[in-house]
Amino acid sequence: MIKLEDEYKSALKNYKFIDLFCGIGGFHLALSSFGAECVFASDIDASACEVYKNNFNIEPEGDIKKVEIKNKIPAHDILCAGFPCQAFSISGNQEGFKDKKSGKLFDEIMDIVNIHKPKLILLENVANLEKHNKGKTIKTIKEELIKKGYTSHQKILNSSDYNVPQCRNRIYIVAFRNNIYNKKYNFPDKVERTQKLSDLRDSHTGVIKKCIIKRKYKIRKNYKEIEKNCKKPYIRIGEIGEGRQGERIYSEKGCSTTLSSSSGGLGGRTGMYYINNKCRKLTPRECARLMGFPDNFIISKSNNQAYKQFGNSVVIDVLQYIVINIISCIRKEK
């Protein structure tokens, strides 16, 4: 999380938000850092709901499709949703709105919007959503928002451009209700990246030991020179076998690859890194830090679940930068 200036810490203190497909609470931490209050949360994953409750003392509702919108969901100013991405992801089936399991969940969001008419809608999804079905999917989303009385803005942002040492492209959609805010919204400018993966190292020896790769691996002899001269945010310095995806080794002097909830291979879900002369995956706490979660955040006791949850979450720092610009937009309107 970024350290907010005092003028922003209570900028949304009179705002209430709902947290749909809440996962472990990335949106919650971002919005509450500005003083906003969460009045409803929902997620179908029981393990994620447990983590959410442990950290925020709010028990999320289950399947949003089974929630009575009028009776169960309170009035709110902001609707947040990192709606499931499998139907739009390159690594998924890409069936989009035809996907019976997750493709229709955007309709659930629109049903809530139709009844509660929040002032602001904040959505996040995989970058491929913009190109999915030759651009028709994002066009449909924008058209639906227009029908409901909203002006939307979208942009693909990489967390590595916001001083987060993780390469993670995601599309963000900010939609204002037309009769509330009429100013044009601008997404945040890039900021200088001063953090490296090595700055977020875990110190828990026992946990680290379990992450060490025991297969034979090759680190390039000139890896220090590569680290010094590489212009990419992530720095590849070795591999296992032929170096296929999931078998590539990166330097901790750069960024991590994208954390994933389900990718395979030896480096599945976190990637592999050469740290303290050993090749290893990242620990759950390192993943938490890469997503902007503070060290007092209570992580799932199951490492398997923790990796999945952080891979599915949103980068809190990026959301905070987006919200800072939203606040500026609101203030101009007043």
PyMOL commands that set and color helices and strands:
alter all, ss='L'
color gray80, all
select helices_A, chain A and resi 6-9+26-32+46-56+64-66+69-72+96-98+105-116+127-130+132-147+159-161+197-200+205-211+223-229+284-290+303-312+316-333
alter helices_A, ss='H'
color red, helices_A
select strands_A, chain A and resi 16-20+37-42+78-81+120-126+150-158+169-177+218-219+236-239+248-251+272-275+278-281
alter strands_A, ss='S'
color yellow, strands_A
deselect
rebuild
show_as cartoon
